[in-house]
Amino acid sequence: MISRRMVLAGVLAGVAGPGLAELMDSSPRPVARGGRVSAPGATAAQGPVDAEALIASARLGGAVAYVLMDARSGSVLEAREPELAMPPASVAKTLTSLYALEKLGPAYRFVTRVLATGPVSGGVVQGDLVLAGGGDPTLQTDQLGDLVATLAASGLKGVTGRFLYWEGALPTLRGITGDQPEQVGYNAAISGLCLNFNRVYFEWKREGDDWRVAIDARGERFLPQVDMVRVAVARRDAPLFTYAPGPVEEWTVASGALGKGGSRWLPVRDPGAYVAGVFGTLARAQGIRLNRGERTAALPAGTELARVKSKPLTEVLRDMLKFSTNLTAECVGLTASGLPKLEASGQAMSDWVGATFGVRFGLFDHSGLGGRSRVTAAGMARVLQQAEAAGRGLKPILRDVGLRDDAGKPIKGQPVKVLAKSGTLNFVSGLAGHVVPPAPGRELVFAIFSGDPERRDAVPVALREEPEGGRAWTGRARRLQGQLINRWAGAYA
């Protein structure tokens, strides 16, 4: 089975990637990351309770900024470096959620369609068949297989013309940011056609002195092979991966890292061709004759034969916040802005935040994966407080990250909820949300950002999947977050 941390068996097992996002389990859907706060329980906390003493004890270096507000009045109860510009990491996804809910509406659905440019006669399209993407970041192989099954059930057998695919609903980008290792799946390519968060399943098994490898786009019910990605095992210890783009994306992986067997999800950098290839394989398996897909720059006019819709936007966003899926954030944000460049789209979201909430942020993407974006603790707390006062729908879709004791163990049966979004990059950690005590306690809004951007930037790109000291630093930052929340809950809530 695939590692929870998407790492090679025996060598990278347990690695926490810099984005700590879109971590894949045995299904193509992401699994929840380990981003829970580490808070003391309802009993008295052990050790120092003064905020400055807690920060000193965390030994993070860099800067720590936070703001605590009364949720009803917006009055600031405690603050440290409230206006210091800090990287938001995945906390930025809260802003993307608010932006998308405003621009698209909570009922919005992404739609992937199959069109025919001519009539269907005797089960054959008299013209071209077109797979038209709608920017759905959540499309999975099983849904694509069911879409093909609908076509087959209607009697479709083939086409006289071409099989075309259109991905122009969103810009095509080979990744969210250029400062991540090539092999990390959380730095996904972006396209109007997406599948399995734009990753393929790579599996290997030792056979004598060699390895057997397989590449597929597996779902729960469908297992289509993929021929546009190849992985060769190279007899070396380093580098771990090499990658060469092209019509066939060529990877090599170091034999010294493989052990006896294992698997992980690898990114694809041409998602449109990937989706079209899997669609064609599924179609031929169900008796529909199609040639290899051809990319089309313009969406042809045609009659819709079948479609698959995403969940409503509210549910898409709830999953995005829970699993911190970077691709979902970027597709949602780009759809909301309608702009062709990611940086311009991030800036448009910044402008919207300023106009709506009266705070100035510098945002360059919608996921927080890039290291250039900056927010402030005061501004983030103000956004959360005003958004809830206006009923904008963010708080109900935030995950209850729970409370943990000083040893990091969950506190069972405690009545306080911490509805929040965490965010992690290398040597950057954030948490922002609501502390909701049982009535008649006072609800709180908070934002905490810790970061050492200079230390992060000093890590070579090739080592950013698991930098030395990164996991320990993140653990201390999360423990500090939990200690602060516990202190505030006891003092104010």
C-alpha positions in Angstrom: 0.0 0.0 0.0 1.1 3.6 -0.6 2.8 5.4 2.2 0.7 8.0 4.0 3.4 10.5 3.3 3.8 9.6 -0.3 7.3 8.5 0.1 9.4 5.6 -1.1 9.4 2.6 1.1 12.2 2.2 3.5 13.9 5.5 2.7 11.4 8.3 2.8 8.7 6.6 4.9 7.0 9.2 7.0 8.3 12.3 5.2 6.2 15.4 5.7 6.4 17.3 2.5 6.8 21.1 2.5 3.2 21.6 1.4 2.0 18.8 3.7 -1.0 18.8 1.4 -2.8 16.3 -0.8 -1.3 13.2 0.9 -2.5 10.1 -0.9 -3.6 6.8 0.6 -4.6 3.7 -1.2 -7.4 5.5 -3.0 -6.8 8.5 -5.3 -8.4 10.8 -2.7 -6.2 12.6 -0.3 -6.0 11.6 3.4 -6.1 13.9 6.3 -2.7 15.3 7.2 -1.4 15.3 10.7 -2.1 19.0 11.3 -4.0 18.9 14.5 -3.1 21.3 17.3 -1.2 19.9 20.3 -3.0 21.5 23.2 -3.1 20.7 26.9 -6.3 19.3 28.2 -8.8 20.7 30.6 -6.5 20.0 33.5 -3.8 22.4 34.5 -1.1 22.7 31.9 2.4 21.5 32.8 5.3 24.0 32.4 5.2 27.8 31.7 1.9 29.5 30.9 3.2 32.9 30.0 3.0 33.4 26.2 6.6 34.6 25.8 7.9 31.8 27.9 6.0 29.3 25.7 7.5 30.9 22.6 11.0 30.8 24.0 10.5 27.2 25.0 9.5 26.3 21.4 12.9 27.3 20.1 11.6 28.1 16.6 13.8 31.0 15.6 12.4 33.4 13.1 9.2 35.1 14.2 6.0 34.3 16.0 2.9 36.4 15.5 -0.6 36.0 16.8 -3.9 37.8 17.4 -6.7 36.7 19.7 -10.1 38.4 19.3 -13.5 38.3 20.8 -15.6 36.7 18.1 -18.7 38.8 18.7 -17.2 42.3 19.1 -14.0 41.9 17.2 -12.0 43.5 20.1 -8.4 42.3 20.4 -7.7 40.4 23.6 -4.1 39.5 23.0 -1.6 40.2 20.2 2.1 39.7 19.4 3.5 41.2 16.2 0.0 41.6 14.8 1.0 43.5 11.6 4.1 41.4 10.8 3.8 40.0 7.2 4.1 36.2 7.4 3.7 33.4 4.8 0.2 31.9 5.3 0.9 28.5 3.9 -2.3 26.6 3.6 -4.2 29.0 5.9 -4.6 30.9 2.6 -7.2 28.3 1.6 -9.6 30.0 4.1 -9.4 33.1 1.9 -9.9 31.1 -1.3 -13.0 29.5 0.2 -14.5 32.9 1.1 -13.6 34.3 -2.4 -15.1 31.3 -4.2 -18.3 31.3 -2.2 -18.7 35.0 -3.0 -17.9 34.7 -6.7 -19.3 31.3 -7.6 -22.0 30.6 -5.0 -22.3 27.6 -2.6 -24.3 25.6 -5.1 -21.7 25.9 -8.0 -20.6 22.6 -9.5 -17.8 21.8 -11.9 -19.0 19.9 -15.0 -17.0 17.6 -17.3 -18.9 17.0 -20.6 -18.8 14.7 -23.6 -19.9 16.4 -26.9 -20.6 15.2 -30.4 -20.1 17.6 -33.3 -22.5 15.6 -35.5 -25.5 13.3 -35.1 -25.2 9.8 -33.8 -26.3 7.2 -36.3 -26.2 3.4 -35.5 -24.2 4.1 -32.4 -21.5 6.1 -34.3 -20.9 9.8 -34.0 -20.9 11.3 -37.5 -18.2 13.8 -36.6 -15.9 14.3 -33.7 -16.2 13.3 -30.0 -15.1 16.0 -27.6 -14.1 15.5 -23.9 -14.6 19.0 -22.5 -13.2 19.8 -19.1 -14.8 22.3 -16.8 -11.9 22.7 -14.4 -13.1 20.0 -11.9 -10.1 19.4 -9.5 -12.0 16.5 -7.8 -12.6 14.2 -10.8 -11.5 10.6 -10.1 -11.0 7.6 -12.3 -14.2 5.9 -11.1 -16.2 9.0 -12.1 -14.6 9.0 -15.5 -15.3 5.3 -15.9 -19.0 5.9 -15.0 -19.1 8.7 -17.6 -17.8 6.2 -20.2 -20.3 3.6 -19.0 -23.2 6.1 -19.6 -22.0 6.5 -23.2 -21.7 2.8 -23.7 -25.2 2.2 -22.2 -26.6 4.7 -24.7 -25.3 2.5 -27.5 -22.3 4.5 -28.5 -19.7 2.4 -30.4 -17.4 4.8 -32.1 -16.9 8.0 -34.2 -16.2 8.8 -37.8 -14.0 11.8 -36.9 -11.5 12.6 -34.2 -11.4 12.2 -30.5 -10.7 15.7 -29.2 -10.1 17.0 -25.7 -10.5 20.6 -24.5 -8.8 21.9 -21.3 -9.2 25.6 -21.9 -11.6 26.3 -19.0 -8.5 27.0 -16.9 -5.0 28.0 -17.8 -2.5 25.1 -18.2 0.4 25.3 -15.8 3.0 22.6 -15.2 2.9 23.3 -11.5 1.7 25.7 -8.8 5.2 27.0 -7.9 8.7 26.5 -9.3 10.4 26.1 -5.9 9.5 22.5 -5.2 11.1 19.1 -6.1 9.9 17.7 -9.4 8.4 14.5 -7.8 6.2 16.0 -5.2 2.5 15.5 -5.9 1.3 18.4 -3.9 2.8 20.8 -6.5 0.3 19.7 -9.1 -0.1 20.8 -12.7 -3.2 22.8 -13.4 -5.6 22.4 -16.4 -9.2 22.6 -17.3 -9.0 18.7 -17.3 -7.8 17.1 -14.1 -7.8 13.6 -12.8 -6.8 12.0 -9.5 -5.3 15.4 -8.5 -3.1 15.1 -11.6 -1.1 12.1 -10.4 -0.4 8.6 -11.6 0.1 5.5 -9.3 3.6 4.1 -9.5 4.1 0.7 -8.0 7.3 -1.4 -7.8 8.3 -4.9 -6.6 11.7 -6.5 -6.4 12.1 -9.6 -8.6 15.5 -11.2 -8.3 18.1 -8.6 -9.2 15.6 -6.3 -10.9 12.3 -4.6 -10.2 8.9 -4.9 -11.8 7.1 -1.5 -12.2 3.6 -0.5 -13.1 1.9 2.8 -13.8 -1.8 3.2 -13.7 -4.7 5.6 -12.9 -6.4 3.4 -10.4 -9.7 4.0 -8.8 -11.8 1.8 -6.5 -13.5 0.1 -9.4 -11.4 0.8 -12.5 -7.7 0.2 -13.1 -6.7 1.7 -16.5 -3.0 1.5 -17.4 -1.2 4.7 -18.4 1.2 4.9 -21.3 2.1 8.6 -21.2 4.3 8.1 -18.1 7.3 5.8 -17.8 9.4 5.0 -14.8 12.8 3.2 -15.1 14.8 2.0 -12.1 18.4 3.3 -12.3 21.1 1.6 -10.3 22.2 4.5 -8.2 21.6 5.9 -4.7 21.1 9.6 -5.7 19.5 11.6 -7.0 16.3 10.0 -5.9 14.4 11.0 -9.1 15.1 12.4 -12.5 12.4 13.7 -14.8 12.3 14.5 -18.5 9.1 16.1 -20.1 7.7 15.1 -23.4 4.8 13.3 -25.0 5.9 10.5 -22.8 7.0 11.8 -19.4 10.1 9.9 -18.4 11.1 9.3 -14.8 14.0 7.4 -13.3 14.1 6.4 -9.7 17.2 5.4 -7.6 17.3 1.7 -7.0 18.9 2.3 -3.6 15.7 3.8 -2.3 13.3 1.1 -3.4 13.7 -1.8 -1.0 11.6 -4.9 -1.8 8.5 -3.0 -3.0 6.1 -0.1 -2.5 4.2 2.6 -4.3 3.5 6.3 -4.4 1.7 8.8 -6.5 3.8 10.8 -9.0 2.6 14.0 -10.6 1.8 14.3 -14.3 2.7 17.6 -16.0 0.4 17.4 -19.0 -3.0 16.7 -17.3 -5.1 17.2 -20.4 -3.3 14.4 -22.3 -3.4 12.2 -19.2 -7.2 12.6 -18.8 -7.8 12.0 -22.5 -5.6 8.9 -22.4 -7.4 7.4 -19.5 -10.8 8.2 -21.0 -9.7 6.5 -24.3 -8.5 3.4 -22.4 -11.8 3.2 -20.4 -13.8 3.7 -23.6 -12.1 1.0 -25.6 -12.5 -1.4 -22.6 -16.3 -0.8 -22.8 -16.6 -1.3 -26.6 -16.3 2.3 -27.8 -13.7 2.7 -30.6 -11.6 5.9 -30.2 -8.4 7.0 -31.7 -5.7 8.7 -29.5 -7.0 12.0 -28.2 -6.0 15.3 -29.9 -5.8 18.6 -28.0 -8.0 21.4 -29.4 -7.5 25.0 -28.5 -11.1 26.0 -29.1 -14.1 24.3 -27.8 -16.1 23.0 -30.8 -19.9 23.4 -30.9 -21.7 20.1 -30.3 -24.5 18.2 -28.7 -24.0 17.0 -25.2 -24.0 13.2 -24.9 -23.1 12.8 -21.2 -21.7 14.7 -18.2 -20.3 14.3 -14.8 -20.7 16.9 -12.1 -18.7 17.6 -9.0 -20.2 18.0 -5.6 -21.6 21.4 -4.7 -18.9 24.0 -4.0 -19.6 24.0 -0.3 -18.7 20.3 -0.1 -15.7 20.7 -2.5 -14.4 23.4 -0.2 -15.1 21.4 3.0 -12.9 18.6 1.5 -10.3 21.0 0.4 -10.0 22.5 3.9 -10.0 19.1 5.5 -7.4 17.5 3.3 -5.6 20.7 2.2 -5.7 19.9 -1.5 -3.6 22.5 -3.3 -5.0 21.6 -6.8 -8.5 22.2 -5.5 -7.6 25.6 -4.1 -5.9 26.7 -7.4 -8.7 25.4 -9.7 -11.4 27.0 -7.4 -9.6 30.3 -7.2 -8.8 30.5 -10.9 -12.5 29.7 -11.7 -13.6 32.4 -9.4 -11.4 35.1 -10.8 -11.6 34.0 -14.5 -8.1 35.2 -15.1 -5.5 33.4 -17.3 -2.5 33.8 -14.9 -2.1 32.4 -11.4 -0.3 35.4 -10.0 -2.9 37.8 -11.4 -5.6 35.6 -10.0 -4.0 35.7 -6.5 -3.7 39.4 -6.7 -7.4 39.7 -7.7 -8.2 37.7 -4.6 -6.0 40.0 -2.5 -7.9 43.0 -3.9 -11.2 41.3 -3.1 -10.1 40.7 0.5 -9.1 44.3 0.8 -12.3 45.6 -0.5 -14.5 43.2 1.5 -12.7 43.1 4.9 -10.5 46.2 4.9 -7.1 44.4 5.2 -4.2 44.3 2.8 -2.6 41.0 2.0 -0.1 40.0 -0.8 -1.3 36.8 -2.3 0.3 35.2 -5.4 -1.7 31.9 -5.5 -4.8 30.4 -3.9 -3.3 27.4 -2.0 -0.5 29.1 -0.1 2.1 26.7 -1.5 4.3 29.4 -3.0 6.6 31.2 -0.6 5.9 34.7 -1.8 2.4 35.3 -0.3 2.2 37.3 2.9 -0.6 37.9 5.4 -0.8 39.3 8.9 -2.2 37.8 12.1 -4.3 40.9 12.7 -5.7 40.8 9.2 -6.4 37.1 9.2 -8.3 37.3 12.5 -10.3 40.3 11.3 -11.3 38.4 8.1 -12.5 35.4 10.1 -14.4 37.5 12.6 -16.1 39.6 9.9 -16.8 36.6 7.7 -18.7 34.9 10.5 -20.5 38.0 11.6 -21.7 38.4 8.0 -22.7 34.7 7.7 -20.4 34.1 4.7 -20.3 30.3 5.3 -16.7 29.6 6.2 -17.0 28.5 9.8 -19.4 25.7 9.1 -17.0 24.0 6.7 -13.9 24.3 8.8 -12.6 21.1 10.4 -12.7 20.6 14.1 -9.0 20.0 14.7 -9.7 19.1 18.4 -7.7 19.6 21.5 -4.7 17.5 22.6 -2.8 17.3 25.8 0.8 18.2 26.3 1.9 14.8 25.2 0.0 15.3 21.9 -2.7 12.8 22.8 -6.4 13.6 21.9 -8.5 14.8 24.7 -11.6 12.6 24.6 -15.0 14.0 25.6 -13.9 17.6 26.0 -16.7 20.1 24.9 -14.5 22.8 23.4 -14.3 22.9 19.6 -11.4 24.4 17.6 -12.7 25.0 14.1 -9.6 25.9 12.2 -7.3 25.6 9.2 -3.6 24.8 9.6 -0.9 25.5 7.1 2.7 24.2 6.8 5.7 24.9 4.6 9.3 24.1 5.5 9.9 26.1 8.7 6.6 27.9 8.3 3.5 27.0 10.3 0.1 28.7 10.7 -3.2 28.0 12.4 -6.3 30.2 12.3 -9.9 29.7 13.3 -12.5 29.8 16.0 -12.5 28.5 19.6 -16.1 27.5 20.4 -16.7 26.6 24.0 -20.0 25.3 25.3 -22.6 27.9 26.3 -22.3 30.3 28.0 -18.6 30.6 27.2 -17.2 33.3 25.0 -16.3 32.4 21.4 -12.8 33.4 20.3 -11.2 34.0 16.9 -7.4 33.6 16.5 -4.6 33.5 14.0 -1.1 32.2 14.8 1.8 32.3 12.4 5.3 31.1 13.0 8.0 31.2 10.4 11.7 31.3 9.6 11.5 32.2 5.8 15.2 32.7 5.5 15.9 29.2 6.8 13.2 27.9 4.4 14.7 29.7 1.4 18.2 28.3 2.3 17.1 24.7 1.8 18.1 23.5 -1.7 15.1 22.7 -3.9 16.0 19.1 -4.3 15.9 18.6 -0.5 12.6 20.4 0.2 10.5 17.2 0.4 12.3 16.4 3.7 14.7 19.1 4.9 16.9 18.4 7.8 15.2 19.5 11.0 12.0 20.3 9.3 9.7 17.7 10.9 11.0 18.5 14.4 10.5 22.2 13.8 6.9 21.7 12.7 6.2 19.6 15.7 7.4 22.3 18.0 5.4 24.9 16.2 2.2 22.9 16.4 2.8 22.2 20.1 3.1 26.0 20.6 -0.1 26.6 18.8 -1.9 24.1 21.0 -0.4 25.6 24.2 -1.5 29.1 23.2 -5.0 28.0 22.4 -5.3 26.2 25.7 -4.1 29.2 27.5 -6.6 31.5 25.8 -9.5 29.1 26.3 -8.8 29.0 30.0 -8.3 32.8 30.3 -11.1 34.1 28.1 -13.6 31.5 26.9 
